[in-house]
Amino acid sequence: MTWQWEYVPDGGTVAAGAPPEFIAEVEKMADELVRGAETLYLHGPGYQGLDEGAKHAFVAGGFFVYMVTPRSELVTIWQITPDPLS
């Protein structure tokens, strides 16, 4: 298995109505989160600790809510929130 990220339940639902530039920033940060998780959890499927829980990441144009699940080698994005003033 290799690390990846995905929208939950799906990209069409999570990113509905968000500006394309903002979605690009979210996806760029998601790629960085995956690279960081690969480094932090070298043996992801064998991880025995607790998951970190939901976190917020701020990017140009807003923020998003994500979670890292080491045993599944997965970063999930649950919600993206564009800044209405951007």
BATORPA-273982 format. One line per field, with one value per residue (C-alpha): y, x, z; residue number from 1. Coordinates in nm, 2 decimals. Layout:
<rs>
Y = [Y	...]
X = [X	...]
Z = [Z	...]
pos = [NUM	...]
</rs>
This chain:
<rs>
Y = [0.00	0.35	0.68	0.88	1.14	1.15	1.35	1.20	1.12	1.24	1.55	1.66	1.68	1.83	2.08	2.18	2.55	2.62	2.84	2.63	2.83	2.74	2.37	2.37	2.51	2.25	1.96	2.10	2.10	1.75	1.63	1.78	1.62	1.28	1.33	1.43	1.13	0.90	1.02	1.03	0.69	0.47	0.15	0.29	-0.04	-0.16	0.16	0.08	0.43	0.64	0.84	1.21	1.31	1.59	1.89	2.21	2.33	2.69	2.77	3.07	3.14	2.95	2.63	2.26	1.98	1.66	1.35	1.13	0.75	0.57	0.22	0.29	0.51	0.77	1.14	1.22	1.57	1.61	1.97	2.27	2.62	2.91	3.25	3.45	3.76	3.61]
X = [0.00	0.12	0.01	-0.26	-0.52	-0.89	-1.20	-1.47	-1.73	-1.61	-1.46	-1.79	-1.96	-1.67	-1.55	-1.89	-1.90	-1.54	-1.33	-1.09	-0.78	-0.87	-0.93	-0.58	-0.43	-0.61	-0.49	-0.13	-0.14	-0.29	0.01	0.24	0.05	0.09	0.46	0.49	0.28	0.50	0.80	0.64	0.47	0.73	0.54	0.19	-0.01	0.17	0.11	-0.02	-0.10	-0.41	-0.51	-0.45	-0.81	-0.94	-0.71	-0.74	-0.50	-0.50	-0.41	-0.45	-0.82	-0.95	-0.90	-0.99	-1.05	-0.85	-0.74	-0.43	-0.50	-0.16	-0.29	-0.47	-0.19	-0.45	-0.51	-0.88	-1.03	-1.37	-1.45	-1.31	-1.41	-1.32	-1.28	-1.58	-1.36	-1.11]
Z = [0.00	-0.06	0.10	-0.08	0.00	-0.09	-0.03	0.19	0.08	-0.26	-0.44	-0.60	-0.26	-0.05	-0.31	-0.45	-0.54	-0.43	-0.66	-0.87	-0.74	-0.39	-0.47	-0.63	-0.31	-0.10	-0.32	-0.32	0.06	0.06	-0.14	0.12	0.40	0.23	0.19	0.56	0.68	0.47	0.66	1.00	0.98	0.80	0.87	0.85	0.84	1.15	1.34	1.69	1.83	1.82	1.52	1.56	1.50	1.28	1.21	1.02	0.75	0.63	0.27	0.04	0.01	0.31	0.51	0.51	0.76	0.73	0.91	0.89	0.93	0.94	0.93	0.60	0.48	0.40	0.44	0.42	0.35	0.49	0.45	0.26	0.34	0.11	0.26	0.15	0.13	-0.11]
pos = [1	2	3	4	5	6	7	8	9	10	11	12	13	14	15	16	17	18	19	20	21	22	23	24	25	26	27	28	29	30	31	32	33	34	35	36	37	38	39	40	41	42	43	44	45	46	47	48	49	50	51	52	53	54	55	56	57	58	59	60	61	62	63	64	65	66	67	68	69	70	71	72	73	74	75	76	77	78	79	80	81	82	83	84	85	86]
</rs>
